[in-house]
Amino acid sequence: SFRRAGSPDAALRRPVVCGERAPSMATCSVIGGLLRTWSDEPVGRILLGAWAATFVGISSRALFLRRRAKAAQAQAQAQGAAPKPAADQCATSKPAKAITPFKRVLRLAFPNYSTSTMVWGGVLTVGIGVRLLVSIKLNTEIGVLGGLLAKREWPALYKRMLAYALWAVPASLLAALQSYAAGQVTRSMRDRLTARVHSGYSQSPSLPLAVSGAGEVVQRGLMDSKEFCVAAVHLYEALTKPLIEVTLLSATLWSMMGGAQLMQCYGFFFFAGCWTRFVGPSIASMSADVQAAEGKLLAHHSQVNEYAEEIALSRGGAAEGVALDSALARASTCGARLSLQRLLSESLDSYVVRYLGILAA
């Protein structure tokens, strides 16, 4: 007997479309098919085995090094000074966090949200976003023009060239608007900071004393403030543009591939980035070792130059030469180790995050 099409069993037997009902099942099927295909090839089996061995080996080494570092740190703390009594710890309170000079200057440049600086900052932000949208559209038009040119479809190509010429008008205007808005933000910030300096001049009870105690007043009040405003606006543009671009591209990918698939892709990048940072040793500590070795080498050279007569009288030139060679070898070893670690770290980061990320996407 045949089952009805609307029965529960028939609904269970209906094939699941990728991205429609169960994206996790579709992802598992894709990964399973990929693994089966690669396992059928000898090179694929070698690559999968190398991946597994690398993941297990590097992760185990990172865990071992971290445990050894924690043990060494605990031993150093145990050999150090005794901890403070509980009463002293309770009585000691943390001082209030002082405002940094950078934040203080920004507060002077942006006193409230109704100033012209904030208005031009908003215009700059909106201009960056709209310019990115128009740039995406222009890149699409360029791709279409290239395809039509390759196919030699001349009437359609001429029509698309008209669309490209029309889209180029707002693109050029928005590029100029972004530069203009950035200049206006810089000018407004500098005007406020310079006006603050002028106010300090006029309200100072003893102007000669204030000027003499402030150092290079003219340089700080005019040129340094101008350079600060220019650098602050450039930094804002450099931070805002990637954030808006990532947001726009994420929205586009969300509409094309679905939210679940996009989150899975971002999850891979997050996991890959965390893993590469976990297994990689601290570049900062290795750089500190290089600087310490360079400092010892410099100290040995300074010692030879300072005590040259004593070394000559005591005939200690050979001993000093051995010490200098030892310090040089130590600095060279630390530098070579740092360079090798950077090579390995950059290779691992590029392969795992970039190229495997493309496969995951």
C-alpha positions, -999 to +999 in steps of 0.1 A: +000+000+000+012+036-008+014+062+020-003+095+015+019+125+007+008+144+037+014+116+063+040+121+090+061+093+076+062+109+042+072+142+059+101+124+077+112+108+044+113+141+026+149+151+017+163+180+036+174+209+014+207+225+024+201+257+043+163+252+044+155+231+075+187+217+091+218+237+083+238+217+108+229+184+091+238+200+057+272+211+071+279+176+085+270+161+052+293+185+034+322+178+058+316+140+055+316+141+017+348+162+018+365+138+041+354+108+020+367+124-012+400+133+003+404+099+019+401+083-015+432+101-027+467+092-013+477+129-011+445+136+007+452+109+033+487+123+038+473+158+043+446+147+068+472+128+087+495+158+087+467+180+100+459+156+129+495+152+138+502+189+137+471+198+158+479+172+185+516+178+186+514+216+187+486+217+212+503+192+235+535+212+233+517+245+241+500+229+271+533+215+284+551+249+280+522+268+297+522+244+327+560+247+330+558+285+329+531+285+356+551+262+377+582+284+373+562+315+381+547+299+412+582+288+424+595+324+418+566+338+438+572+313+466+609+323+468+601+360+468+587+383+494+561+370+518+525+380+511+510+409+530+487+402+559+450+402+553+445+433+575+470+453+554+454+441+522+420+452+534+433+485+546+450+492+513+427+507+487+433+513+451+437+549+441+413+565+417+423+559+381+436+592+367+425+605+333+452+600+307+465+630+287+450+616+255+415+614+270+419+649+286+428+664+252+399+646+235+375+660+261+387+694+254+383+689+216+348+672+220+331+689+250+296+678+241+276+662+213+261+695+200+294+709+188+305+713+152+332+688+157+307+661+165+285+671+136+313+669+111+324+636+127+289+622+120+291+635+084+325+618+080+311+585+094+280+585+071+302+595+042+325+565+048+296+541+049+278+555+018+311+556-001+317+519+007+282+510-006+289+529-038+323+513-041+307+478-038+283+488-066+311+501-088+331+469-083+301+449-094+297+470-125+333+465-133+329+427-131+299+428-153+317+450-178+346+425-179+322+396-185+304+414-213+337+424-229+350+388-228+317+376-245+319+405-270+283+415-264+287+451-275+251+465-272+248+452-236+283+464-229+275+499-240+244+500-218+264+488-187+291+514-195+264+541-191+254+527-157+291+527-147+295+563-158+265+573-137+276+555-106+311+571-109+296+605-103+285+599-066+316+578-061+339+608-069+317+632-049+317+609-018+355+605-020+358+643-020+332+647+007+351+623+030+383+643+026+364+675+031+347+662+063+380+649+077+395+683+071+366+700+088+369+677+119+406+685+121+400+722+118+373+722+144+394+702+168+424+725+164+402+756+168+389+744+201+423+734+214+439+766+203+411+786+218+417+768+251+454+778+250+443+814+243+419+813+272+448+801+294+469+830+283+442+856+291+432+841+324+466+834+338+474+856+368+511+855+361+517+850+324+556+851+324+557+825+352+532+802+333+550+805+300+584+799+316+572+768+334+554+752+305+584+745+283+580+749+246+547+766+247+545+778+211+554+743+198+529+725+220+501+750+216+502+753+178+522+727+159+518+698+183+481+703+187+477+705+149+496+672+144+476+656+171+443+666+154+454+653+121+467+620+136+434+615+156+412+620+125+434+596+105+432+570+133+394+574+134+391+568+096+414+538+098+393+522+125+358+532+112+363+521+076+371+484+083+343+482+109+317+495+084+330+474+056+328+442+077+293+451+087+282+457+051+298+425+039+283+405+068+249+418+059+254+409+022+267+374+031+238+370+056+213+376+028+232+353+004+241+323+025+219+325+056+225+334+092+234+300+105+260+293+078+275+328+083+278+322+121+295+288+114+320+305+092+327+332+118+329+305+144+357+288+125+376+320+122+372+326+159+383+291+169+412+292+144+424+325+157+422+315+194+440+282+186+469+299+168+473+324+196+472+296+222+498+273+206+521+302+196+547+312+222+547+348+234+565+370+209+567+398+235+587+376+259+611+365+231+615+402+221+623+410+257+650+383+257+665+398+226+665+433+241+680+419+273+708+402+253+714+434+233+716+453+266+742+430+280+763+432+249+761+470+251+770+469+288+801+448+280+812+473+253+806+502+276+827+484+303+856+479+279+855+516+269+853+528+304+879+506+320+903+503+291+933+513+311+926+489+339+920+460+314+953+468+297+973+470+329+959+437+342+962+421+308+926+411+307+920+417+270+916+380+263+890+376+291+871+406+279+872+394+244+857+360+255+830+379+274+822+401+244+820+370+221+797+352+246+774+382+248+773+385+210+766+348+206+737+351+231+722+381+213+726+364+180+710+332+193+680+351+207+676+371+175+677+339+153+652+322+176+628+351+174+631+353+136+625+315+133+595+317+157+580+346+136+585+326+105+567+296+119+539+317+135+532+336+104+532+305+083+507+288+107+485+318+110+484+323+072+476+286+065+450+281+093+432+314+094+435+326+058+436+296+035+416+271+056+392+299+063+386+302+026+379+264+025+355+268+055+337+297+038 
